[in-house]
């Protein structure tokens, strides 16, 4: 049987150029999270399936997970997301933790779904979670970290909108319409799929669920601001809290924050504010990050209730967001110097010279093949190595070397200590 060189469907090979981009994104995520006082944690890649059934929903488990029976006849799942795991960890260690808790992680996750732009079966996803007192200021702070990461990576505020809604408000609206629990659940799922349907099909589906209350639902969903909601439906639970959150984000400089009634988020565990950071480029109309408040999640482990809010930001959609805007840097190898010899006579000196550089903290790739200089330069450029040193008879005799910067096309000559200073400057 001939083996394929392609990776499993929906997964990726990370060549050095790809891994450099992923590292750039992860470094920005870590930098911003830690600037906001979040600390890094991790959890197991595999969990008991019941955890995801209870926390993510039966639909996620049945349709979108890698679930199987292990050799001990246990029902287990490769994690499709991190929130259930972090809630379990908080519940497990709650007596020892000093609340509020600010945690972040960048876990490897798996979902069995049809691979498409922005969605793969294997991905990494930043998770930023806050556990503690239920105050709108913490909601604002959590949302701001997501925006700050995009700005750290070179985006402008005009490149994305912060779309905000409230599950509390939606539940109050359903109650005002006197919808049953089944109707409310079906309507929430439908609203979450709104952008994937034509307007006619969407309205028809609404009518099938709520009958003669379709007009009220459409009026709510078409509201441009909370004032319209108040005018049409009066005061409702969750409205003031949502207004505080949006106003504070705008006060903090994020005028791109928008009240968006159709933002629901797919998971059943959200209880309060829900949000998405949405790409404003028409070529990439999708969420770059999304999450919300989940005040009952920890309590489902039969322990005291601990409020929380968090979001996920996937590496696949983030890379697309940066790529569209030309924010992905040109690949440069982590190797600082390409070191080679002009002839066999100088080969024996390469090790000694390379070690002198390395002792000074300079990374060196030593090439022992004898080739013409243009071929060496071509190989260095193809490898993404910016600096080039080739050793000849004069270099060995004088211990002075010429450093060629292949990007700037500049040369400087000096002793190793001089070249080290140049490379470290």
C-alpha positions in Angstrom: 0.0 0.0 0.0 1.3 3.4 -1.0 1.4 5.8 2.0 0.0 9.3 1.4 2.2 12.3 2.3 -0.9 14.4 3.2 -1.9 14.9 6.8 -5.3 13.6 8.1 -8.2 15.5 6.8 -8.8 18.7 8.7 -5.3 18.8 10.3 -2.1 20.6 9.4 1.6 20.1 9.0 3.4 23.0 10.6 6.5 23.7 8.6 9.0 26.2 10.2 7.3 29.1 8.4 3.8 28.1 9.7 5.1 27.4 13.2 6.8 30.9 13.3 3.4 32.5 12.6 1.7 30.4 15.2 4.4 31.3 17.7 3.9 35.0 16.9 0.2 34.7 17.6 0.7 32.7 20.8 3.3 35.2 22.1 0.9 38.1 21.6 -1.9 36.1 23.3 0.4 35.3 26.3 1.8 38.9 26.5 -1.7 40.5 26.6 -3.3 38.0 29.0 -0.4 38.3 31.4 -0.6 42.1 31.1 -4.2 41.9 32.3 -3.2 39.6 35.3 -4.2 36.3 33.8 -1.9 33.3 34.5 -1.4 30.2 32.3 -2.8 26.7 33.1 -3.4 23.5 31.1 -5.5 20.4 31.4 -5.8 16.9 29.8 -6.4 16.4 26.1 -8.9 13.6 26.8 -11.8 13.8 29.2 -14.8 11.7 30.2 -17.5 12.2 27.6 -20.1 13.0 30.3 -18.3 16.2 31.0 -19.0 17.5 27.5 -22.5 16.1 27.4 -23.3 18.1 30.6 -21.4 21.3 29.7 -21.3 21.6 25.9 -24.6 19.9 25.0 -25.7 16.6 23.5 -25.6 18.1 20.0 -21.9 19.0 20.2 -21.0 15.5 21.5 -23.1 13.6 19.0 -22.1 15.5 15.9 -18.8 17.3 16.5 -16.5 15.3 18.7 -14.0 12.5 18.5 -15.7 10.2 21.1 -14.7 6.6 21.6 -14.6 3.7 24.1 -11.1 3.1 25.5 -9.6 -0.2 26.4 -11.1 0.0 29.9 -14.5 0.4 28.3 -14.7 4.0 29.3 -16.6 6.6 27.2 -14.0 9.3 26.4 -13.6 12.4 24.2 -10.8 14.4 22.7 -11.6 17.9 24.0 -13.5 20.0 21.5 -13.1 23.1 23.8 -11.5 24.0 27.1 -14.3 25.7 29.1 -15.7 22.4 30.6 -12.2 21.4 31.7 -11.4 24.7 33.3 -14.8 24.6 35.1 -14.0 21.1 36.4 -10.6 22.3 37.6 -12.1 25.3 39.4 -14.7 23.0 41.0 -12.1 20.5 42.1 -9.7 23.0 43.6 -12.0 25.8 44.7 -11.2 25.6 48.4 -7.5 26.4 47.7 -8.0 29.1 45.1 -7.8 32.8 45.9 -10.7 34.4 44.0 -11.0 36.2 41.7 -9.2 33.7 39.4 -7.9 34.8 36.0 -6.6 31.9 33.9 -5.7 31.5 30.3 -4.6 28.5 28.2 -3.9 27.8 24.5 -5.0 24.1 24.2 -4.9 21.8 21.2 -8.6 20.9 20.4 -10.5 18.6 18.1 -13.9 18.7 16.4 -15.2 16.3 13.9 -16.7 18.7 11.3 -16.5 19.5 7.7 -13.2 21.3 7.1 -13.6 24.7 5.5 -12.1 28.2 5.6 -11.7 29.1 9.3 -12.7 25.7 10.5 -10.5 22.6 10.8 -10.8 19.4 12.8 -7.6 20.1 14.8 -6.9 23.6 16.0 -5.5 25.6 18.9 -7.7 28.0 20.8 -6.8 30.6 23.3 -9.2 30.4 26.3 -9.3 33.4 28.7 -11.5 32.8 31.8 -12.4 34.8 34.8 -14.0 33.3 37.9 -15.2 35.4 40.8 -17.8 38.1 41.7 -20.4 38.8 39.1 -19.6 42.5 38.2 -20.0 44.1 34.8 -16.4 45.5 35.1 -15.0 42.0 34.9 -17.1 41.3 31.8 -15.6 44.5 30.2 -12.0 43.5 31.2 -12.4 40.0 29.8 -13.7 41.3 26.5 -11.0 43.9 26.3 -8.2 41.3 26.4 -9.5 39.9 23.1 -9.5 43.3 21.5 -6.0 44.1 22.9 -4.6 40.9 21.3 -5.8 41.9 17.8 -4.3 45.4 18.4 -1.0 43.9 19.6 -0.8 41.9 16.3 -1.1 45.1 14.3 -4.8 45.4 13.7 -6.7 48.6 13.9 -10.0 49.1 15.8 -11.7 49.6 12.4 -10.7 46.0 11.5 -13.2 44.5 13.8 -16.4 45.1 15.8 -17.2 44.0 19.3 -20.7 42.6 19.0 -22.5 42.2 22.4 -25.8 40.7 23.5 -27.1 39.1 26.7 -28.6 35.7 27.3 -30.3 37.1 30.4 -32.0 39.7 28.2 -33.0 37.1 25.6 -34.5 34.9 28.3 -36.5 37.8 29.7 -37.7 38.5 26.1 -38.8 34.9 25.7 -40.6 35.1 29.0 -42.4 38.3 28.0 -43.6 36.5 24.8 -44.7 33.6 27.0 -42.7 31.1 25.0 -42.3 27.5 26.3 -38.9 26.2 27.2 -38.9 24.1 24.0 -39.8 27.2 21.9 -37.1 29.3 23.6 -34.4 26.7 23.0 -35.4 26.2 19.4 -35.5 29.9 18.8 -32.1 30.5 20.4 -30.6 27.8 18.1 -32.2 29.3 15.1 -31.0 32.8 15.9 -27.5 31.5 16.3 -27.7 30.2 12.7 -29.2 33.4 11.3 -26.2 34.4 9.1 -26.1 31.0 7.5 -29.7 31.3 6.1 -31.6 33.5 3.7 -33.8 36.2 5.3 -37.0 34.5 3.9 -36.0 31.1 5.2 -35.1 32.5 8.6 -38.4 34.3 9.0 -40.3 31.3 7.9 -38.5 29.2 10.5 -39.3 31.8 13.2 -43.0 31.6 12.3 -42.9 27.8 12.6 -41.6 28.1 16.1 -43.4 31.1 17.6 -46.5 31.4 15.2 -48.1 34.9 15.5 -45.3 36.3 17.6 -42.9 36.4 14.6 -43.4 40.2 14.3 -42.3 40.8 17.9 -39.2 38.6 17.4 -38.2 40.4 14.2 -38.7 43.8 15.9 -36.4 42.7 18.7 -33.7 41.3 16.3 -33.8 44.4 14.1 -33.3 46.8 17.0 -30.2 49.0 16.4 -29.8 49.9 20.1 -31.2 49.2 23.5 -33.3 52.3 23.4 -35.4 50.7 20.7 -35.7 47.6 22.9 -37.0 49.7 25.8 -39.4 51.6 23.6 -40.9 48.5 22.1 -40.8 46.0 25.0 -40.2 48.1 28.2 -37.6 47.3 30.9 -36.4 43.7 31.0 -33.9 41.8 33.1 -30.4 42.0 31.7 -30.9 45.3 29.8 -29.3 47.6 32.3 -26.3 45.3 32.8 -25.8 45.0 29.1 -26.0 48.8 28.7 -23.4 49.3 31.4 -21.0 46.8 29.7 -21.4 48.4 26.3 -21.1 52.0 27.6 -17.9 51.1 29.6 -16.3 49.5 26.5 -17.0 52.6 24.5 -15.7 54.8 27.4 -12.5 52.8 27.3 -12.0 53.6 23.7 -13.8 50.8 21.9 -16.4 52.8 19.9 -16.6 49.8 17.6 -18.8 48.0 20.3 -22.3 47.3 19.0 -25.5 45.9 20.6 -26.3 42.9 18.4 -29.4 40.9 19.4 -28.6 38.1 17.0 -25.4 37.1 18.9 -26.3 34.0 20.9 -23.2 31.7 20.9 -23.9 28.1 20.4 -23.3 26.6 23.8 -26.1 26.0 26.3 -24.1 27.1 29.4 -24.0 30.8 28.7 -26.2 32.8 31.2 -25.3 36.5 30.8 -23.4 38.7 28.4 -22.3 37.0 25.2 -20.0 38.6 22.6 -18.0 38.2 19.4 -15.2 40.1 17.9 -16.2 40.2 14.2 -14.1 40.8 11.2 -15.2 44.0 9.3 -13.6 42.9 6.0 -16.4 41.6 3.7 -13.9 39.0 2.4 -13.9 37.4 5.8 -17.3 37.8 7.5 -16.8 35.8 10.6 -16.1 35.9 14.3 -12.4 36.0 15.3 -13.2 35.4 19.0 -16.4 34.7 21.0 -17.6 33.9 24.5 -19.7 35.0 27.4 -20.7 34.7 31.0 -21.5 31.2 32.5 -22.5 31.6 36.1 -23.9 28.1 36.6 -21.2 26.0 35.0 -19.0 25.3 38.1 -22.2 24.7 40.2 -23.1 21.7 37.9 -20.4 19.7 39.7 -22.5 19.7 42.9 -20.4 22.4 44.5 -21.2 26.0 45.4 -21.8 28.3 42.5 -18.9 30.3 41.1 -19.6 32.9 38.5 -17.4 33.0 35.4 -16.9 34.7 32.0 -14.6 33.6 29.2 -14.0 33.4 25.5 -12.1 31.4 22.9 -9.9 32.7 20.0 -8.9 30.1 17.4 -5.6 30.1 15.7 -7.1 29.3 12.3 -9.5 32.3 12.1 -6.9 34.6 13.7 -4.4 33.7 11.0 -6.9 34.3 8.3 -7.7 37.7 9.9 -4.1 38.7 9.9 -3.4 37.3 6.4 -6.2 39.3 4.8 -4.7 42.5 6.2 -1.1 41.7 5.3 -0.1 41.5 8.9 1.8 38.2 8.7 5.5 38.9 8.7 8.0 37.5 6.2 9.5 34.3 7.6 12.9 34.7 9.2 14.7 31.7 10.7 15.6 31.7 14.3 19.2 30.8 13.1 21.1 34.1 13.0 24.2 33.1 11.0 24.8 30.8 8.0 28.5 29.7 8.3 30.4 28.0 5.5 33.9 27.6 4.1 35.4 28.5 0.7 37.5 25.4 0.4 38.4 22.1 2.2 41.4 23.9 3.9 39.0 26.0 6.0 36.6 23.2 7.0 38.5 22.3 10.2 38.1 25.9 11.5 34.3 26.0 11.2 33.6 24.2 14.4 35.8 26.5 16.5 34.4 29.7 14.9 30.8 28.5 15.3 31.4 27.7 19.0 32.8 31.2 19.6 29.6 32.7 18.2 27.4 30.3 20.2 29.2 31.1 23.5 28.2 34.7 22.9 24.6 33.7 22.4 24.5 33.7 18.6 22.7 30.8 16.9 24.7 29.4 14.0 24.0 26.8 11.2 27.3 25.3 10.1 27.4 24.1 6.5 30.2 21.6 5.7 29.5 21.1 2.0 31.9 23.0 -0.3 30.0 25.0 -2.9 30.3 28.3 -4.7 29.3 31.3 -2.7 26.2 32.2 -4.8 24.8 28.7 -4.1 25.4 29.1 -0.4 23.7 32.5 -0.4 20.7 31.0 -2.2 20.5 28.2 0.3 20.7 30.7 3.2 17.9 32.8 1.7 15.7 29.8 1.1 16.2 28.8 4.7 15.2 32.3 5.9 18.6 33.0 7.5 19.4 36.7 7.2 23.2 36.7 8.0 25.9 35.0 6.1 29.6 34.4 6.9 32.0 32.4 4.6 35.5 31.5 5.8 38.4 31.7 3.4 42.2 31.7 3.8 42.4 35.4 4.7 39.7 35.0 7.4 41.6 32.1 9.0 44.9 34.1 8.9 43.6 37.4 10.2 40.7 36.2 12.3 38.5 38.9 10.8 35.3 37.9 9.1 32.8 39.6 6.7 29.1 39.5 7.8 26.7 39.8 4.9 23.1 40.8 5.8 21.1 39.2 3.0 18.0 41.2 3.6 19.6 44.7 3.7 22.4 43.7 1.2 25.0 45.2 3.5 28.5 44.0 4.6 30.5 44.6 7.8 34.0 43.2 8.6 35.5 42.6 12.0 36.6 40.2 14.7 34.0 37.8 16.1 33.4 40.1 19.1 32.6 42.9 16.6 30.2 40.8 14.6 28.5 39.6 17.8 27.9 43.2 18.8 26.3 43.9 15.3 24.1 40.9 15.6 23.0 41.7 19.2 22.3 45.4 18.4 
